[in-house]
Amino acid sequence: MGDQPTFTLHIDQNKYLPTDGRQVHAVLTIGSSGEATAQTATETAEVIIVDTSGSMSGSKIRDARTAAATAVETLRDGAYFAVISGTSTAKVIYPGGVGLARANPATRAEAQRAIAQLGARGGTAIGEWLKLAGHLLSAHPNAVRHALLMTDGQNNEREEAFAGVLAAWSGKFVCDSLGVGADWVPAQLRMVSEALLGTFEFVRNQHELAEFFRRITQTTMGKTVPDLSLRVWVPQAARLAFVKQVSPTLLDLTGKRTDVNPLTGDYPTGAWGREDREYHLCVEVPPGQVGQEIRAGWVKLVRPDTQEVLASGNVLAQWTDDLAQSTRINPKVAHYTGQAELHELIQAGLSARAAGDVEAATARLAKARKLAADSGREDTARLLDKVVEIDPVQGTARLVRNVDKADEIELDTGSVRTSRLRRTEGS
């Protein structure tokens, strides 16, 4: 194990349940040192996808060319890569021929020359772009496989065709997406994020696109362990209600289970570098007797290819008639439950606003504003102030009439990011 990054797994929970208690909550904090030796340096395969549809004309395509060239420059020597031009079809503009090129000074320069020729014309078919990226990446099954996608517009594909591509490639590679300007649809890139375990971000100022490309590519180059899974066992008669990544972003993994056996399932987490992530799981157990303690869950971080266990921990449950013990909520569990609620309120409020339901939109966004302020999310509170006004004296709320579309997109996309529990809160 000396030539592998080291992993730690810490479990925060209150194990005590009231006599009729059935739900066990736990937050798993997983940390990775990210350090591997040269002998185990991981193969990396990267596909850069640039929207070159008609709406990208003018300064947008110039900024996109600069961004793609920056991503190529950021690739480490030896990484496999390709660049795709995305319209209503997908086309590999580099390398020519089949498969991926290996990054070195010569191939980087060739790729940048090809990128410099990109023009803007045609439609937008994000599913086609991802399908081509998937085929290219599938030639490197043991690599850290990653795609970086940017778009400025709405996907033109039929919904079922797009959903079909996402389902087919889910778990096969990670895709981080960027939406540029105010004409793309956050819900579409959220679908990409959920299916392909990546982030999606709003690039409000297109001139910053190159910096986004550089940062995301750099992060990918720092991944040292491909595709790990959270393996969760729960006892017979128990049910795993959900498994969610809660930090650094919200990502529901519950539907991504692969059965290992009837009591155990694997949930994909993607590749790892030097980083910390947190996961919230909830197990529903049959009621027990006062004083009885059970293992409600056994969690392992595993390499699916070798079955090697990198870290593990227990989720416990003990029934008690001591009200003080059973009603104490673990601070970390409470914090992330609140963060998830904040995200759901923002999403529900924006949906109601788009549907013209002023009453529901006002109620949900005002509640989100209070929750953001209470949980120290000043950034989110400021964004909420642009869509809902709270009277400081009366406490009444009303929707802001003319909201800048970019402000709305920023609130929508930012709601999946979570804040960490401050040390003082958890101590």
N, C-alpha and C positions, 0 to 999 in steps of 0.2 A: 504493500500500500504506500510505500515511501515515495513512489514515483507518480502518485495520483493526488489531485487536490483533496483536501480533507473536508468533510462535511460534519456539521453539528445539527442536532434536532432537539429543540426545547419545546415542551408542552405547557401552556398556561391554561388552567381550568379551575373551577370549583367542583370537586368530585361529589359533594354532598347533595343528595336529592331528598325532597320531602317524601313522606310515605307513599303518596300517590304519584310521585315524580317519574317521568319517562324520558325526558329529553336531556341528553348529555352534550354540552357544548365544549369545544376545545379550540384554542388557536395554536397552530404549529409554527414555530419560527425555525426556518432552515437557513443555515449559513454555509457558504463555501469559501475556502481560502483561494480558490481559482488557480492555484499554482500547480503546474505540471512540468516535468522535466523535458528536456529536448527529445529524449527517447520516446516520450508518449505524446509529443505535440500532435494535436488533433487536426485531422484534415478538415478544411473548411470549404464549403461551396456556396457561392453568393450569386444571385441573379438580380440585376438592377433593372427595374421596369419603369420606363418613362412614358407618360401619357403624351402622345403626339397627335391628338385629335385636333380638329379645326379650331376649337375654342382656345387652344394653346398658342395661337399665333402671336406675333409681335414680341413684346418684352418677356412674356411668359416662357416661350420656347428658348429664348436666350438664357434666362435664369435656370431653366431645366437642364440645358446643355452644360452650363457651369457646374450645376449640382451633381450631375451624373459623372462628369470628369473628376470632380472632387472625390466622389465615392471610389472611383477607380484608383485614384492616387492614394487613398487611405488603405486599400487592400494590402495585406502583408505578402511578402514574397512567398510563392508556392500555393497561395489560395487559388482555388478554381473559381472561374467567374464567366458570366455572360451578360450582355446588355440587350434588353428587349425594347423595341419600339411598339407602343400599344395604340391601336386605333380600333376599328370594328373587327380587325384581325390582330394577331400578334406575330411579330417578325423579329428574329434574332439579327441584330445589326452587327454584333461582334460576339464571338469569332465567326468567321465564315466556316462553312463545313458543319460537321456534327459535333455535339458535345460542348464542353466548357474548355476555356483556355486556362493556363496556369499563369498567375501574375508574376511578372518580372519587368524590368525597365522597358524592354522591347514591346511586350504585349500591352503594357499600360499605354504606351505612346500610340500603338496601333488602335487601341480601343478609343482613346481620346480623339484621334483623327476621325474615326467613324461617328462618334457622338457629335462632333462639330458639324456633320452633314445633316443632322436631324432637322426636318421641317414639320409643319403642323397642317394636317388635313385629315378628314374622315371622322368616323364616329367613335364611340366608347364602348368596349366590350371587356369589362374587367375579368369576367370568368375565363375568356379566351386567353388573356394575358397570364392568369394564374395557372391555367392548364398547361401552357407551354413551359412556364417556369417549373412546374411539378415534374414534367417529363425530363427536363434537363437535369434537375436535382436528383431524380430517382436513380441516375447512373452512379451516384455516390452514397450508397446506403449507410456507410459508417461515418460519414462526415457530419459536422455541424452544418445543417442545410437551412439556408435563409434567403428570403426574397425581400427586397425593399421596393415598395410600390408607391408612386405618386400619381394623383389625378386632380384635375380641376373641375370635373364635371360629373353629370349623372350617368350612371350605367344604363346603356340602351338595351341590354339583353332582356329576354323574358325572365320574369322572376324565378320560374321553376328551373330554367336552364342555369341561371347563376347559382341557385341553391344546390343544384345537382353537382356542379363543379366543386363547390365548397365542401359538400359531404364526401365526395370522392377523394379529395386531397387532405381532409382533416387529419391532423396528426402526422402527416408525411413530411412537412417542413413548416418552419415558422415564417410568418410574413408580417413585417411592420409596414403600416400604411400612412401616407401623408395626404391630407386634403388641402389644396391651395385655393385661396380666394373664397368667394361666398356662394358659388354655384354648385358645389358638390353636396352629396346627401350623407350626413353623419351615419344614418341608419345602415347604409350600404357598407361603409368601411367598418362599422361595428360588427356586421356579419362576418367580414373577413377576419377581423380581430378574434372573434369568438371561435371561428372554425379553425384558424391557423395559429392560435395561441400567441398572437402578437399584440403590439400596441397600435393605436391609431391616433394621430395628432393633427392639430390644425396649424397650418402655416399661414398666419394672418398676413404677414408681409412676404411677398414672393421673393424679395431680394435676400431673405434669410434661408432660402431653400438649401443652398449649398452647405450651410452650417448644420442643418438637420441631417442631410445626407452624410456628412462627415461624422457626426456624433453617433448615428445609428450604425454606420459601417464599423466604426472604431469599437463599439460595444460588441458587435458580432465577432470581430477579430480577437476579442478578449475571451470568447467562450472556449473553455478547455475540455468540457465533457458533453458529448451529444446526448440528447433524448433520455432523460431520466423519468421514472414513473414514481408516483406515490402509490404504494401498495397498502390497501386498507382492509384489515380483517375485522369483522364484527361477529359476535356470537350468534348461534342459532336463535331464532325467534326475535332477534334484533333487526333493525333496518337502518341503513345509512341514509339519512334524510337528504344531506347535501355535502359536497366538498367544493369549496370556493377558494380561489386565490384572492386574498384581500389586500395585499401590499406587494409591490408598489401600485398595482392597479387591480380593479375588480375583474375577475374572470371566473365564470361558473364552469366547473369541470364535471359537475354531476352527470351530465348526459354523455360524457366521453369515456365511461367505464368500459374496460375490457375485462371480462371474467377470467380469473385465474382458477377458481373453484367456486362452489356455491356460496361460500362465506367470505370470499376474498376477491377484490377487484383492483385493477391497476388504472390510475388516472394520469394522463400525460402531463409533464411540466415543461417540456422542451429542453433546450441546451442550457448549460450553466457556466458562468465564469466566476470572478470574485464578486459575490453579491449576497444579499439577504432577501429572503421572501417570506411572506406569512400566509398561512392557509387556515381557513375556519371550517371545521367539520362539526356536524350534528348527527348524533346517533340516537335513535329511538329504541329504548329497551323495555322489556316487560317489567312491571312493578316487582319490587323485591321486599324482603322483610327488614325491619329496623336492625341496623348493625351489619347487615350483609354487604360485602364488597365484591364487585366483579370487575373483570377487565372488559370494558365496553368497546374498546377498539385497540388494535395493534397496528401501528403505522410504521412502514419501512420506506426508505428512499432506495430504489433499486435501479440497476442497469438492466433494461429488458433483454439485451442481447446476451449478457453473461450471467444474469440472475444474481449478480453480486450485490450484497446489501451494504450501502454506504453509511446509513444511520438508521436508528429505530427508536421508538418510544411507545409508551402505553397511555391510553386514555382510560381513566378509572371512574367507577360509579359506586357510591356508598349511600345507603338509605339511612336517614336519621329523623328523629322526632324533635330535634333541636332546631327551632325556627331560625335562630340567629345563624346557624351554619348553613341551612338549606336555602336561605333567601339572599345570601351574600353572592353578588355577581362578580365574577372575575373582571378586573378593570380592562384587560385586553379584549376579552369577549364582548364586553359592553361597548368598548370603543369601536370595534369593527362592525358590530351590529348597527351602531349609529351611523357609521360611514356608508354602509349598504343602504340604510333607510334614506339617507340624504340623496344618494344616487337615484333611488327609486322615486322619491318625491320630485326631483328635478325632471326625470324622464316623463313621469305622469303629468306634471304641470305643463311641460312644453307640448306634450301630445294634446292635452285638453285645450291649450291655447291655439294650437294649429287647427283643431276641430271647431273652434269658436265657442267652446264651453267656458265662458268667462268666470263663472262662479267656482267651478272645480279647479281651473287653472290658478285663480287667485288664492284659494285655500291651500293648495299643495305648494305653490311657490313661496307663499308667506311662511308656511311651516318649515320649508327647506331653509329659508333665510334665517329663521330663529335657530334651527339646528346647526347651521353653518357657523353662526356667531358663537353658540354655546360650545361647539367642539373645536374652536380655534381655527376654523377654516376661513381666515380673513380673505384669501384670494377668491374663494367661491362666494362669500358674502358680497364682495364688491361686484362680482359678475351678476349676482341675483338682484342687486340694487338697480341694474340697468333694465330689468324686465318687470320688477314688482316694487312698488313704493309703499313703505310702512310709515304711517303717521306716528311720530315719536310720542305724542301726547295720548291720542285715542287708542293707539295700537291697531287701528284699522289698516287694511291693505287694499291697494288697487293696482291693476296692471298698467304698466307704462304703455302708452298708445303706440308711438312710433319707435320700434326697437330696431337698432342697426342689425342687419342680418348677421354680420360678423360677430357681434356680441352674443347673439343667440347660439351660433355655432360653437363659439368658445366655451359657453356655459355647458352646452350639450356634450361636447367631446371631453371637457375637463372633469365631468362628473364621475368618470371611471377611475380617476386618480385619487388615491387616499393619502391621508396624513398618518404618520407613525404616532403611536401613543408616546406622549412626552414622558420622560423618566419620572418626573415628580408625580404624574398622574398614576403611574403604575406601581409606585413604591409603597 
